[in-house]
Amino acid sequence: MKQIETVNAVGHVLCHDITRIVKDVVKDTPFRKGHVVTEEDIPVLLSIGKEHLYVWEKKEGMLHEDEAAEILCDICMNDNMSAGEIKEGKIELKSDIDGLFRVDVDRLNAINDLDDIMIATRHTNYAVKKGDKLAGARVIPLIIEEEKLKEAQKVAGDKPLLEVLPYKKMKAGIVTTGSEVYHGRIKDTFTPVVVNKLKEYGIEVEWHKIVDDKNEMIVDAIREIKESGADMILCTGGMSVDPDDLTPGAIKKSGANIVQYGAPVLPGAMFLLGYFEDDTPIMGLPGCVMFSRATALDLVLPRVAAGVKVTKKDINRMGHGGLCFSCKVCTYPRCEFGKGV
């Protein structure tokens, strides 16, 4: 710590708070410990009687917390996000678009294992809106060894820790199965639910077919929608083990490769995901999607909408955090459901 004249303090770091008191007008702290003095600050400091200041003596190989925050920002930041102003050594990132937020969790953990450095993020694979906060980062001390930040950069590698993937422009087709709907015995209440879920990701439903519980009818409907150019196909109903539930077999017979039938998620255990040879996704939706606010579909759909090819391992890892509590007032996605992956 050393004392210098205020007029010579530009670029130096304050090592104490500075209070401003104007009787009957204001009492505040316009400059906090750690603030880097700017040219614009000089008149203000002089106006409150600060002719001299105590500042940190910058040593070679040491960084101020604001300088460190800029480095951490570079480690995290990717396309489709923007950084806020550094405040008291902390920097935050927000999303510039609606999209799928993803975190390289292994590298994030490796950086947080380093001393005196922290990065906090949302959960990975989270559907975010434009303006949503994504992450915050800072170092713990006011002044930190530059070598520690170089180590963090080394651990992070050349690729940013975070990304926000935009949703793809997609047109979907829905195949509604069930003799009760096909013969008009009951109203189709499943399709409107699916249509609304797809709308959240900008996906338009271009094709809709209602078929009987007959294998060939289901297969033909899937193939017709696929050949019409659908980017995504969803089949509702017929996903249980009842003898009349034929959808899983029909999806396979239509030419799709089944990634997984059955998910460690409640509700949504009978969920199915497959892909055709050209990577067009097809999903089989169990009945719970119709009446439960959040199911396995809600964990998979944002990824598919962003063009991420979901694997068997991805689905199997959903068991950790895959239990919905069926709260009377549902707050999903602002709850723990699906946050284990």
C-alpha positions in Angstrom: 0.0 0.0 0.0 1.2 3.5 -0.8 -0.1 7.1 -0.7 -0.2 9.0 -4.0 -1.8 12.3 -5.1 -5.3 11.9 -6.4 -4.4 13.6 -9.7 -1.9 10.8 -10.4 -4.2 7.9 -9.4 -5.6 6.9 -12.8 -5.2 3.2 -13.3 -4.4 2.5 -9.6 -6.5 0.3 -7.3 -8.1 1.7 -4.2 -7.3 -0.2 -1.0 -10.1 1.3 1.1 -13.7 2.5 0.7 -14.3 6.2 0.2 -17.3 7.8 1.7 -19.1 10.9 0.5 -21.1 13.0 3.0 -23.0 16.1 2.0 -25.1 17.4 4.9 -28.9 16.9 4.4 -28.2 15.7 0.8 -26.3 12.4 0.6 -24.2 9.9 2.5 -22.9 7.1 0.3 -19.8 5.1 -0.8 -19.2 6.1 -4.4 -15.8 4.2 -4.5 -15.3 0.8 -3.0 -12.1 -1.0 -2.0 -10.7 -2.6 -5.2 -12.0 0.1 -7.5 -9.7 1.0 -10.4 -9.5 4.8 -10.6 -10.5 6.3 -14.0 -10.0 9.8 -15.4 -13.6 10.6 -14.8 -13.2 9.8 -11.1 -10.6 12.5 -10.4 -13.0 15.5 -10.2 -15.4 13.5 -8.0 -12.7 12.5 -5.6 -11.4 16.0 -5.4 -14.9 17.4 -4.8 -15.2 15.3 -1.7 -11.8 16.4 -0.4 -9.6 13.5 -1.4 -6.3 15.1 -2.4 -4.5 11.9 -1.6 -5.4 8.2 -1.9 -4.0 4.9 -0.6 -3.6 2.5 -3.5 -2.2 -0.9 -4.0 1.3 -1.2 -5.3 0.9 -3.3 -8.4 3.5 -6.0 -8.5 4.6 -7.9 -11.5 2.8 -11.3 -11.8 -0.2 -10.1 -9.8 -3.7 -9.3 -11.2 -6.5 -7.1 -9.9 -9.8 -8.9 -9.5 -11.3 -7.0 -12.4 -8.5 -8.1 -14.7 -9.0 -11.7 -13.5 -12.8 -11.4 -14.2 -12.0 -10.5 -17.8 -9.9 -13.6 -18.2 -12.6 -15.8 -16.7 -15.2 -14.2 -19.0 -13.0 -15.2 -22.0 -12.8 -18.8 -20.6 -16.6 -19.0 -20.4 -18.0 -16.9 -23.2 -19.2 -18.2 -26.5 -21.5 -17.1 -29.4 -25.1 -16.0 -28.5 -24.2 -14.6 -25.1 -23.0 -11.3 -23.8 -21.1 -10.1 -20.7 -22.3 -7.4 -18.3 -20.2 -4.8 -16.6 -17.7 -6.0 -14.1 -18.9 -5.0 -10.6 -16.8 -5.6 -7.5 -14.7 -8.2 -9.3 -17.7 -10.2 -10.6 -18.8 -10.6 -14.2 -22.1 -12.2 -15.4 -23.1 -13.6 -18.7 -26.6 -13.5 -20.2 -28.1 -15.2 -23.2 -28.7 -13.2 -26.4 -31.2 -15.7 -27.8 -33.8 -18.3 -26.9 -31.9 -21.6 -27.0 -30.4 -24.6 -25.3 -27.7 -23.7 -22.7 -24.9 -26.3 -22.4 -22.0 -26.5 -20.0 -18.9 -28.6 -20.2 -19.3 -29.8 -16.7 -16.0 -31.7 -16.4 -14.0 -28.7 -17.4 -16.1 -26.4 -15.2 -15.4 -28.7 -12.2 -11.7 -28.8 -13.0 -11.5 -25.0 -13.0 -13.4 -24.7 -9.7 -11.0 -27.2 -8.2 -8.3 -24.6 -8.5 -7.7 -22.3 -5.5 -9.2 -18.8 -5.4 -11.2 -19.1 -8.6 -15.0 -19.7 -9.0 -17.4 -20.0 -11.9 -21.1 -20.6 -11.2 -23.6 -21.6 -14.0 -27.1 -22.7 -14.6 -27.6 -26.4 -15.1 -26.5 -27.8 -18.4 -29.1 -28.6 -21.1 -31.3 -25.9 -19.8 -33.8 -24.2 -22.1 -33.1 -20.4 -21.8 -34.8 -17.3 -23.0 -33.1 -14.2 -24.3 -31.9 -12.1 -21.4 -31.6 -15.1 -19.0 -28.6 -15.1 -16.7 -26.2 -18.0 -17.6 -23.2 -17.7 -15.4 -21.2 -15.6 -13.0 -17.4 -15.7 -12.3 -14.9 -14.0 -10.1 -11.7 -14.6 -8.1 -11.8 -14.7 -4.3 -9.0 -12.3 -3.3 -8.8 -8.7 -4.4 -5.3 -9.4 -5.9 -4.4 -12.8 -7.4 -1.3 -14.4 -8.9 -1.4 -14.2 -12.7 -0.1 -17.8 -12.7 -3.4 -19.1 -11.2 -5.3 -17.6 -14.1 -2.9 -19.1 -16.6 -3.5 -22.4 -15.0 -7.3 -21.9 -15.4 -6.8 -21.1 -19.1 -4.7 -24.2 -19.5 -7.4 -26.4 -17.8 -10.1 -24.7 -19.9 -8.4 -25.3 -23.2 -9.2 -23.6 -26.5 -13.0 -24.1 -26.4 -15.3 -22.0 -24.3 -16.9 -23.7 -21.3 -20.4 -22.6 -22.2 -22.6 -22.5 -25.3 -26.2 -21.5 -26.2 -27.4 -23.4 -29.2 -30.3 -21.7 -31.2 -33.3 -23.8 -31.9 -33.6 -25.2 -35.4 -36.4 -24.2 -37.7 -38.4 -27.4 -37.8 -41.7 -28.7 -39.1 -43.2 -31.6 -37.2 -45.7 -34.4 -37.9 -47.9 -36.0 -35.2 -49.4 -39.5 -35.5 -52.2 -40.0 -33.0 -53.0 -43.7 -32.3 -55.9 -45.2 -30.6 -59.1 -46.8 -31.7 -61.2 -44.7 -29.3 -60.0 -41.5 -31.1 -60.0 -43.0 -34.6 -63.6 -44.0 -34.3 -64.7 -40.7 -32.7 -65.6 -42.3 -29.4 -63.6 -39.7 -27.5 -62.1 -36.3 -28.4 -58.3 -36.1 -29.2 -57.0 -34.2 -26.2 -53.4 -35.3 -26.6 -52.5 -33.5 -29.8 -53.2 -30.0 -28.5 -50.8 -30.6 -25.6 -48.0 -31.6 -27.9 -48.7 -28.8 -30.3 -48.3 -26.3 -27.5 -45.1 -27.9 -26.2 -43.6 -27.7 -29.7 -44.6 -24.0 -30.1 -42.3 -23.2 -27.2 -39.4 -24.0 -29.4 -40.7 -22.5 -32.6 -41.7 -25.9 -34.1 -44.7 -25.9 -36.4 -47.0 -28.9 -36.8 -47.4 -29.4 -40.5 -48.9 -32.9 -40.6 -51.3 -34.7 -38.3 -52.8 -38.2 -38.8 -55.2 -40.2 -36.6 -54.9 -43.9 -36.9 -56.4 -47.1 -35.5 -54.6 -49.5 -33.2 -53.3 -51.4 -36.3 -49.7 -51.9 -37.0 -49.8 -51.2 -40.7 -51.8 -48.1 -40.3 -49.3 -46.6 -37.8 -46.4 -47.6 -40.0 -48.0 -46.1 -43.1 -48.8 -42.8 -41.3 -45.2 -42.5 -40.0 -43.7 -43.2 -43.4 -46.1 -40.8 -45.2 -45.2 -38.0 -42.8 -41.5 -38.8 -43.1 -41.6 -38.8 -46.9 -43.5 -35.5 -46.9 -40.4 -33.8 -45.4 -41.0 -33.7 -41.7 -38.0 -32.6 -39.5 -39.5 -34.4 -36.5 -42.2 -37.0 -35.9 -44.1 -37.6 -32.7 -46.4 -40.6 -32.0 -49.0 -40.2 -29.2 -50.5 -43.2 -27.4 -50.0 -46.9 -27.7 -46.7 -46.9 -25.7 -47.6 -49.2 -22.8 -47.3 -53.0 -22.7 -51.1 -53.6 -23.3 -51.8 -56.0 -26.3 -53.4 -53.1 -28.2 -50.4 -50.8 -27.8 -48.4 -51.2 -31.0 -46.6 -47.9 -31.4 -43.0 -49.0 -30.4 -43.1 -51.9 -32.9 -44.6 -49.7 -35.6 -41.9 -47.0 -35.1 -39.2 -49.7 -35.6 -40.9 -51.2 -38.6 -41.2 -47.7 -40.2 -37.4 -47.8 -40.6 -36.3 -45.8 -37.5 -33.4 -47.0 -35.4 -34.5 -47.1 -31.7 -32.1 -45.3 -29.5 -34.0 -46.1 -26.3 -37.5 -47.3 -25.3 -37.9 -46.6 -21.7 -36.4 -43.7 -19.7 -35.4 -43.5 -16.0 -37.8 -40.6 -15.6 -41.1 -40.3 -13.7 -43.4 -39.4 -15.3 -42.3 -40.6 -18.7 -40.9 -44.1 -18.2 -42.4 -45.4 -21.4 -40.9 -42.6 -23.6 -39.2 -43.7 -26.8 -36.6 -42.0 -29.0 -35.4 -43.1 -32.4 -33.7 -41.7 -35.5 -34.1 -42.4 -39.2 -30.9 -42.9 -41.3 -31.0 -39.2 -42.2 -31.1 -38.3 -38.4 -34.7 -37.3 -38.5 -35.9 -37.8 -34.9 -39.0 -39.7 -34.0 -40.5 -39.9 -30.5 -43.1 -42.2 -28.9 -45.0 -40.3 -26.2 -46.7 -42.1 -23.3 -50.0 -40.9 -21.9 -48.5 -39.0 -19.0 -47.4 -36.3 -21.5 -51.1 -35.4 -21.9 -51.7 -34.5 -18.2 -48.3 -34.0 -16.5 -46.7 -30.6 -16.8 -43.2 -32.1 -17.0 -42.2 -35.5 -18.3 -39.3 -37.2 -20.1 -40.4 -35.4 -23.2 -39.6 -32.0 -21.6 -36.1 -33.2 -20.9 -35.4 -34.4 -24.4 -37.3 -32.0 -26.6 -35.1 -28.9 -26.0 -32.1 -30.8 -27.1 -33.7 -32.2 -30.2 -35.1 -28.8 -31.0 -31.5 -27.4 -30.9 -30.2 -30.1 -33.2 -28.4 -32.1 -30.6 -28.5 -35.9 -31.3 -29.6 -37.5 -28.0 -27.9 -40.8 -27.2 -28.9 -43.8 -25.2 -26.4 -42.7 -22.5 -27.9 -39.2 -22.4 -31.3 -40.7 -21.6 -30.0 -43.3 -19.1 -28.3 -40.5 -17.2 -31.6 -38.7 -16.6 -32.4 -41.0 -13.7 -30.4 -38.7 -11.4 -33.0 -35.8 -10.9 -35.5 -37.6 -13.0 -38.2 -37.9 -10.3 -41.0 -35.3 -10.4 -42.7 -34.5 -7.1 -46.0 -33.7 -8.9 -46.3 -30.5 -6.8 -49.8 -28.9 -6.5 -48.4 -25.7 -8.0 -45.9 -26.7 -10.7 -42.9 -24.4 -11.1 -41.0 -26.4 -13.8 -38.5 -25.7 -15.1 -37.6 -23.7 -12.0 -37.3 -26.8 -9.9 -35.0 -29.8 -9.5 -36.7 -32.1 -12.0 -34.3 -33.1 -14.7 -31.4 -31.1 -13.3 -29.1 -34.0 -12.6 -27.9 -34.0 -16.2 
